[in-house]
């Protein structure tokens, strides 16, 4: 079965750094775009960052651009997220995601890891 095992996150003061990693198994890792979503209390889930198999033009939501860095290691089936200069607004539950577009059903096929809390204190 498909498993996404995330580790990292935690509690830091504003301006600090945290890291995520997510090890994916049960699928052909290089076929999937991978990344992270997050959901803060009272807000909709949003895509934070994602990276394609080609490792080109990674996506960052505007609010994290310049502070977060995503990377992937296809040999280790792992995606990483380095989070620097964290702000209280980054406080959320973060979810590792792997997705591939299903052109027949006109939707993404998504696999999700467990939610991991990031809390940034002021």
DANOR-V79735 format. One record per residue. SS is DSSP state (helix for helix, strand for strand, loop for the rest). PHI is phi as a letter, one per 20 degrees, with the letter a starting at -180 (none if undefined). D_CENTER is the distance of its C-alpha to the mean C-alpha in whole Angstrom. Layout:
ss->SS phi->PHI d_center->D_CENTER
ss->SS phi->PHI d_center->D_CENTER
This chain:
ss->loop phi->none d_center->20
ss->loop phi->e d_center->17
ss->strand phi->c d_center->15
ss->strand phi->c d_center->11
ss->strand phi->d d_center->12
ss->strand phi->e d_center->9
ss->strand phi->b d_center->11
ss->strand phi->o d_center->11
ss->loop phi->m d_center->11
ss->strand phi->p d_center->15
ss->strand phi->d d_center->17
ss->strand phi->b d_center->18
ss->strand phi->e d_center->21
ss->loop phi->g d_center->20
ss->loop phi->n d_center->20
ss->loop phi->e d_center->18
ss->loop phi->c d_center->15
ss->strand phi->b d_center->13
ss->strand phi->c d_center->10
ss->strand phi->c d_center->8
ss->strand phi->c d_center->8
ss->strand phi->b d_center->8
ss->strand phi->e d_center->11
ss->strand phi->d d_center->12
ss->strand phi->c d_center->16
ss->loop phi->n d_center->18
ss->loop phi->b d_center->17
ss->loop phi->e d_center->18
ss->helix phi->g d_center->15
ss->helix phi->f d_center->16
ss->helix phi->e d_center->17
ss->loop phi->d d_center->13
ss->strand phi->f d_center->10
ss->strand phi->c d_center->7
ss->strand phi->r d_center->4
ss->strand phi->c d_center->2
ss->strand phi->d d_center->5
ss->strand phi->b d_center->8
ss->strand phi->b d_center->12
ss->loop phi->e d_center->14
ss->loop phi->g d_center->18
ss->loop phi->m d_center->20
ss->loop phi->c d_center->17
ss->loop phi->f d_center->16
ss->loop phi->f d_center->12
ss->strand phi->c d_center->10
ss->strand phi->f d_center->8
ss->strand phi->e d_center->6
ss->strand phi->a d_center->6
ss->strand phi->b d_center->7
ss->strand phi->b d_center->9
ss->loop phi->e d_center->12
ss->loop phi->f d_center->14
ss->loop phi->f d_center->17
ss->loop phi->m d_center->14
ss->loop phi->d d_center->16
ss->loop phi->l d_center->15
ss->loop phi->f d_center->12
ss->strand phi->e d_center->11
ss->strand phi->c d_center->10
ss->loop phi->f d_center->11
ss->loop phi->g d_center->15
ss->loop phi->f d_center->14
ss->loop phi->d d_center->12
ss->loop phi->g d_center->14
ss->loop phi->n d_center->15
ss->loop phi->d d_center->14
ss->strand phi->d d_center->10
ss->strand phi->c d_center->10
ss->strand phi->d d_center->8
ss->strand phi->b d_center->10
ss->strand phi->b d_center->11
ss->strand phi->c d_center->14
ss->helix phi->f d_center->15
ss->helix phi->f d_center->18
ss->helix phi->d d_center->16
ss->loop phi->l d_center->14
ss->strand phi->c d_center->11
ss->strand phi->d d_center->8
ss->strand phi->c d_center->8
ss->strand phi->c d_center->7
ss->strand phi->e d_center->10
ss->strand phi->d d_center->11
ss->loop phi->d d_center->14
ss->loop phi->l d_center->17
ss->loop phi->f d_center->15
ss->loop phi->c d_center->17
ss->helix phi->g d_center->18
ss->helix phi->f d_center->16
ss->helix phi->e d_center->13
ss->loop phi->f d_center->14
ss->strand phi->a d_center->12
ss->strand phi->e d_center->11
ss->strand phi->d d_center->7
ss->strand phi->c d_center->6
ss->strand phi->f d_center->5
ss->strand phi->c d_center->6
ss->strand phi->c d_center->9
ss->strand phi->b d_center->11
ss->strand phi->b d_center->15
ss->strand phi->e d_center->17
ss->strand phi->e d_center->20
ss->loop phi->f d_center->23
ss->loop phi->f d_center->26
ss->loop phi->e d_center->24
ss->loop phi->l d_center->23
ss->strand phi->b d_center->19
ss->strand phi->e d_center->16
ss->strand phi->e d_center->16
ss->strand phi->d d_center->13
ss->strand phi->c d_center->12
ss->strand phi->c d_center->10
ss->strand phi->e d_center->10
ss->strand phi->f d_center->11
ss->strand phi->f d_center->10
ss->strand phi->c d_center->10
ss->strand phi->f d_center->12
ss->strand phi->d d_center->12
ss->strand phi->c d_center->16
ss->strand phi->d d_center->17
ss->strand phi->e d_center->21
ss->loop phi->e d_center->23
